[in-house]
Amino acid sequence: MKYISNKIALFIFCQFLLIINGFSQKYYSVDGNNLILNNGLVKRQITLPAENQANFKTAFFDLKDDEQGFLLKENHEFQFHINQKKWNGNSDWELIGVNDISDETGGNGAEVILQPKNSKNQFQIKVKYLLFPYLPIVKKAIVFENVGDNEIAAVAFYSGIVVGNWQSPR
């Protein structure tokens, strides 16, 4: 009987380690000017602003067991108006940084901090991507931060704008 209870305890302990490992994995990496989100079930590659290009957009999306994945010809990633000027992922952005983020439900991922190249010290946005263990989803949130001295009016916000055709990369 003691042998069986030890086996059960060992089994429960191993399951606990697997669950903890699933919740503590880092689901993103930065490779050059690409942010790669990947939890084993969904993969999303986002082009980050760099010296030679200032856009911020999803370049590739793939689901596990999907035989082709998708390249996105054109997308805006997000869109909003600040002080009556339209901004989206194709606007000229400067990358301020990429930080680790997590939440209380086991999600973790990256927070990308951007500011407009030609409107510095006016506002910043934080685009947050969370991935979850064992779920093929990417949760996105955008936070606006007024870093200037004047008030700003942010309206007409859209997240996840996709324009154009998905195209198989293979």
N, C-alpha and C positions, 0 to 999 in steps of 0.2 A: 504494500500500500504506500509506503514511504517513497519507493521508486517511482510510482505513478504520480504522486503529488509533486516530486521534484521535476519530473518531465513536464508536467502542466505548468509549474512555476517558470521553468526555463522557456517554454513555448510562449507564455504571456510576456515574459521579459523581452524575448526576441521581437515579438509583435510591437511592443512598446518602442523599442529602438527603431524599428522600421517606420513607425508613425512619426516619431520625433525627427528622424532623418528627412522624411518627406516634408515636414513643416519647416525645417531649418535650412533647406537648400537655397542657394542664391540662384534666382531665375533670370539673371541678365548678365551680359558682359558688354564691354566696349572694345571694338576692334577698329582702330583707325577712327574714321568719322561715321561709324555704324554702331548703333545700339542694337544688340541682339537679345530679344526676349525669348526664352525657351524653357518650358517646364516639362518637356518630353511629350506633351500632347499637342501643344500649339507653339508655333515659332513665328515671330514677327521681327522683321529687320527694318529699322528706322534710320534714315539718313539724317545725321546731325549736321548743323551748320559748321562750316569750316572756312578757311581763308579763300578757297577757290569757288565755293558755293555757299549760299546763305539760306537755303531752304531747309525745312524740317518736315519730313514726310515718310510714310510707310512705303518702302521699296519692294518688300517681299512678305508674303503671308503663306503659311503652310500648316496643315493639320496632320497629326500622326495618321498613318495608314492612307493618307491621300497620295495618290500616285504622281501628282504633278506639281502641286503648289501653285502660287499665283504671283506674277509680277504685276505691279500696278503702274500703268503708264502715267497717270496723272491723278493726284489727289491733293486735297487741301488740309487734311489731318484735323483741322478745326477752322472756325471762322467766327469773327466777332467785329464789332465796331467800337472804337474808342474815340470819343470827341468827334464823331461823325466821319472817321476815317476807317476804312475796311482793312482788317488784318486777317491773314490766314497762314497756313504752313508754308505757302509759297512767297510770303513777304520776306524782306531781308532781316534775318535774325542773327544775333550774336549768341553763341553758347557761353553761358556763365559757369555751368557745372552739371555734373550728374551725381546724384546721391542715392544711397540705399534707402528704401522705405519698406515698411511692413505694417500689418494691421493685426487686430486681436483675433481674427478668424484664421490666421495661418498664411495669409497672402503676403507675398513680398515681391519686390521689384525695384524699379528705378524712378527717380524724380529728376526730370530734365528742366533746368532753369534757363530761360531764354529772355533776352531783352532786344528790342528793336535796334538795329544798327544806327539808324538816323534819328532816333528819338531817345537817346540815352538819358538816364535819370528822369524818365517820365513814368514808366511802369515796367514790371517784369511779369512773366507768367511762369508757373510751375506746372508742367505736364506730368502727371503721375500715372504710371502703369503698374498695376498689380496682377500677378499671376498666382494661382492657387494650386496646391498639390492635388493631383488626380482630377482636375477639371480643365477642359479645353477652352478656357475663356481668358480674355485679357480685359481687365477693368481699367477704364481711363477716367481721370478727373483732371480738371484744369483749375488752378487757383490764380487769381489776379492779385498783384501787389502794387500799390501805388508807391513808388520810391521817389516821387518828385514832391515839389512844394505846393503844386496846384491840384485842385480836385479834378478827377477824371470821370467821365460818364461812359460806362461799358454797357452795351446793349446788343441785341440780336446775336446771341451766342449759339453756336452749333458745334457739337463735338462729333467727330467721326465722319466728316464730309468725305464722300467718295465720288469722284467724277471721273468719267472715262471708262475704259474697258479693262477687265481683268484679262491677263494674258498668261498662258502657260509658258514657263521658262524652258520647258523641255521639248 
